[in-house]
Amino acid sequence: MSQGPRSGLSAVSSALLAMSRHLEVRDVLKTIVASARELLDAQYAALGVPDDHGGFAQFVVDGVSDAQWKAIGPLPRQHGILAAMLHEARPERLADVRKDPRFEGWPSAHPNMSDFLGLPIRDGDEVIGALFLANKVRPSEGRGQDVPAPRAGGGCGFTEDDEELLTILAQHAAIALTNARLYERSRELTIAEERSRLAHELHDAVSQKLFSLRLTAQAAAALVDRDPSRAKGELQQVAALAAEAADELRAAVVELRPTALDEDGLVATLRNQIQVLDRAHSARVGFSSRGVRALPAAQEEALLRVAQEALHNALRHSGAARVDVTLEKHGQGAVLRVTDDGSGFEPAAIRSAGRHLGLVSMRDRASGVGGNLTVESAPGKGTTIEMEVPGG
């Protein structure tokens, strides 16, 4: 290895810390691959997570440009050396991967590779991935070359020390990858729970409106002949109930719609949803943002869900004429405020009001991402819900 013991240990520590910062599976994979390539002075690095159909559910590379990757074509299958690492679960260190009898070739746009070091990533007895490096770069070489110069005596450029270091990375990669999978699974369950809750709320709210609508329409029909003026009043009530039912449906659709956080980010997602709510309700709903950049995914989701819950309360329960949502940079993190001019409530009664208004779940969401939530309210003075998160 080209690094001394102290600098090598520092680099490994930095790589492991970088792995621990990410919870999304693909971010974890990218960090593992980039760290392995940098630490072991390789021209190329890749990590594949196998699927159950002979291919790879994910395959991440480092050292190959986007244009090169696109030209290479579809993801590789589980064959040759990759299959050996996955199925035989043993390290592979080769002087020239192209001369190995298991080598089955690669697409024409694939870069040439010679030296090869590969390891399975294991979670207990299960092989959950394969991590490999190619083309050891000597100090006099640059990573821009396609094929490093031949090794003296034809030996592999990757050493036993390299294999030992990659083994350490693979062990920690297994932990990081397993944690990332568990996190994504928990997010899926949370989303499923949210959808179930919203469907239940939608059923209750809209069913009540439609039941009232039907009774009022029946009363209007009975009064048309004998009391037209009263019938007119009942029909006006029908129109009002229909409008309220439409509001409930529109708001529920906004909450059930995918948040698009990954594609659009928190600020754009909040702005889009608030614009829809502003059009759907008689209350004015405004949004402003100052200085907020990307936050960790879990924090962005928690902020979005708290904003949705607070807006739900303000628009459906408080009788507010105006609701303002602000999102501001605060240190490395952010502060969300949802303020309404509605009926408010007595702070002393916050325990009994908390469950009804979803304050318990909002506090759980805030604390779950290292943040905190405060509520200020008074009868006739409106309500402000504030959530602060520390950032990444």
N, C-alpha and C positions, 0 to 999 in steps of 0.2 A: 504493500500500500504506500501511496505517496505521502500520506499524512503521518505526523508523529503521534505517539500514544496519547499525549494530552489533547492535541487538536482533534484527533480521531474521536476520543471520548466526548469532547464538547460537541462535535458534529452529530454523533449518535444521539446525545441527549437532546439536541435541538430537533432532530428528526422525530424522536418519540413524542416530544412536546407538541410538535406540529400535528402529528396524528391525533393526539388527544383533543385538539381544539375542534375537530370536525365531527359532526354527527351524521351528515348525509353520506350514504354509502359511496357515491361517486367521488365526493370530495376526499373521503378517506383513501380511496384507491389512488387518486391522483397524487396525494401527498406521499403515500408509500412508494410509488414508482419514482417520483422525482427525487425523493430522499435516497433511495437505493442507487440510482444512477449517479447522483452527485457524490455520495460517500465512497463508491467503489470505482470511480473514474471510468465509467462505461460510456460508450457512444450511444447505446440504445438500452432501454429498459421497458418491460411490459408486465402486466398482471392480468390474468384471466380468471373469471369466476364462472365455473361450468354450470350449464343447465342440465336438464334431465333428458335432452334429446340429441346428445352428441355434439353440441355446440357450446357457445359461451353466452351466458346471460349478460355479462359485461366484460369488456376487454379494453384496458387503458394502456396507452403507450406514452413514452417520453423520449424525445430525440428525433421524432418524425414530425415533419410539418403537417399542417392541416391539408395542404394540397397533395402531399405524398400519401397521406392516409386515405384521402378520397380516391386517389388513383389506384391504390392497392385493391380496393373493392370490399366485398362482404367480409364479415368477421370470420376468422379461421375456425375450422372444425377441430374436434378433439382427435388429433392424429399425430403420428410421429413422436418427436421428443416431448411435445406438450402432453400427449396421451400417456407417455411413460411416467412423467412427473405426477400426473393425476391418479393413475391407476396403480403404479408401483410404489408411489409415495416415497421416493428416495431422491437425494440430490443428484444433479448431473453437471459434471465439469468436463468440458470437451475442448480440445485444441482447435478443432475445426468441425462445426456442426454439420457442414455440408458433406463431410466424409463419413459420418455416422451411418451405419446400415439402416437405421430407422428413419433417416431423413427422407421426406417425400416431396421436396421442392417447395417453392412458393411462387406467388404471382409475379409477372414480369416487372411490375412497378415496385416490388418489395426491395428494400435496401439489402446489399450483400452483407452477410454476417459470417464471422469465423469463430473466434473464441466465444465460448458459451458457458454461462453458469446459471443453473436453474434449481429452484427449491419448491417443494409443495408447501402450501400454507395449511396447517392442520388445526382443527378444533377438536381436541381429543383424538378419537380414531377416525374422524371424518375429515377428508381433504376438501377444503372449501375454496381453494384457489391455487394458482401456480404463479410464482414470481421468477422472472428470469432477466438476465443481463447478457448483452452481446458486445463484442469488440472492445476489449480493454484498451484504454487510451494511455499510452506512455507519456511521460512529462514532455517529450519533444514533439508529441503529436497534437493535433487540434481535433476537436470533436466535429469539425466541419467535413473531414474526409469520409468517403464512403467505406473504405476498407483500410484499417491500420496496416502498417508494415508487417511482414511475416516475423514471427517470433524466432529467436535463435534456437536451433534444434527442433523447431516445430512444436514446442510445448505450449500449453494453454497460458494465456496472459493472466488469467484469474488464478490467484494463489489459494492455499489452504486458509490463510488469514482472511481473504476475501469471503470464502465460503463460511467461515465462522461468523463473520460480521453479518452476512446476509441471513444466516440462521437466526441471529438475534432479532434482526428486523422482521423476519417472517413470523417469529413467535409473537412479537408485539403487534404485527399486522393482523394476526389471527384474533387477538383480543379486540383491537380497534374495529375490525370488520364485523365481529360478532356483536359488539356494542352498537355499531351503526345499524345493523340489521334489526336488533331489538328496538332501537329508537324508532326506526321507520315503521316497524310493526305497531308500536304503541301509538304513533301518530295516526296510522290507519284505523286503529280501534277508537281513538278519540274522535276522528272524523265520523266514523260510523255512529258513535254515541250522539254526536251533535246532530246528525241527520235524523236519528230516531227521536231525539228530544224535539227538534223543530217540527217533525211530522206530527208528533203528539200535540204540540202547541197549535199547529195549523188546523188539525182536526177539531180541537176543542173550540178555538176562537171562531173559525169559519162556520162550524156546525151551529154554534149558538146564534151567529148572525143570520144564517139561512133559516133557522127555525123561527126566529123573530120575524124575519122577512115574510115567511109563508103565513104566519098568523095575522100579521098586519095586512097583507094582501087579501086574505079571506075576510077580515073585518071591513075593509074598504069595499069589497064586492057586495057584502050584505047591506051596506049603508047607501049605495049608489042611488037607489030608488027612493027610499024614505027620508034620507038626510044627506043631500048632495054636498053640503058645506063640510060636514064631518068626514064624508068620504074623501073629499079633497085633502083634508088634513092627514088622513091615514095614508093616502097616496104619496104625499110629501115625505111622510115617515118611511115609506117603502123606498123612495129614492135615496134617502139618507142612509138607510141600512145597507142598500146595495152598494153605495159608495164606500162605506166602512168595510164591507166584505171584500171589495176590490182592493182597498188599501192593505188589508191583512194578507191577501194573496200576493200582491206585489212585493211586500216586505219579506214574506217568507221565501219567495223565489230568489230574492237578492241573497238571503242567508244560505240557501241551499246550493246556490250556484258555486262552482269551484272558485276558490279565492284567487287563483292565478298569481300567488305570491312568488313562485319560482320564476315566472316569466316577467311579471310587471313590477314586483317589489311592493313594499308596504304602502308607500305614499300614493302611488298610482292606483292601487287596489282600493284603498280607503276613499280616495277622491271619486273614483267611479261609482262605488256603492253609495256614497253620500249624495251624489248627483241624482241617482235613481230615487233615493228616499225623499229628496227635496221635491221631485216631481210627483211622487206618489202620495204625499201627505199635505194637508193644509198648512201645517207648521213649516216655517222656514228652517232649512237645515244647511248650515255653512261649514266649510272646511278650510283650514290654512295649515301650512307646514313651513318650518324654518330650520334649515341647516341639517336635516336628518338624511344620513346616507344609509347604506345597507347595514342591517343588524343581523346577529345570528338568527338562523331560521326559526328556532323555537321561540325566541323573543318576538319576532315579527308576527308569528301566528298567535301568540298570547295577546299581544297588543290589539290585533285585529278582532279577536273573539271578545275581548273586554269592550272594545268600542262598539261592536254589534249589540252586546247585551245592554250597555248603557243607553244606546240609541233606542233599543226596544222599549226600555223602561220609560224614557222621556217621551216617546211618540205614542205609546199605547196607554200609559198609566198616569202621566203627570198633567195632561192637559196643556202642555207647553205651546206657546205661539212661536218660540224660536229655540233652536238647539244649535250650539256652536261646538265644533270639534277642532282641537288644535293638536299638532304634533311638533315638538320642538327638540332640538339637540340639547343634551344636558351632559356635559363632560364627554365621556366616551359612549354614553347611552342616550336615552331619550325620555321625554315626559309626554304622556297623552292626557288631555283634559277633555271631558265631555260636560258641557254646562248647559242647563236649560232654565227657562223662566217659568217653570210649571208650579204645581201646588206645593212641592216640597213635603217634608215630614219632620217630625220632632226627633232630634238626635237621640233622646232618651229611649225612643221606641225603635231604635235601629236594629235591636236584636230580633224583634218580632217582624220588622219590615224586611230584614236581611234575606230571609229565605224566599219571600214573595218576590223580591226585586232581583234575585240572582246574585246578591252581594257575596254570598259564601263561595259560589263557584268563581266569581271574579277574583276574590282574594286568593283562592287556591291557584288560579292561573298565574297571578302575579308572583306569588311566592315560589311557584314551580320553576320559574326562570330567574330566580334571584332578585326579583323586584318587590315593590310594595304598593299597596293600594290604599288611598284615603278617600273618605266621603264627607262632604260638607253639605248640610241642608238645614232648612228651617221652614216651618209652615208659612206658605205664601211667598217664600223667598227663593224658590227654585232649588236646584241640586247641582253640585259639581262633583264629578268622579274623576280622580286623578290617579294615574298609574305611572310609576317610574321604573325603568329598567337600567341596569348598569352598563350594558353594551358588552362587546366581546373582548 
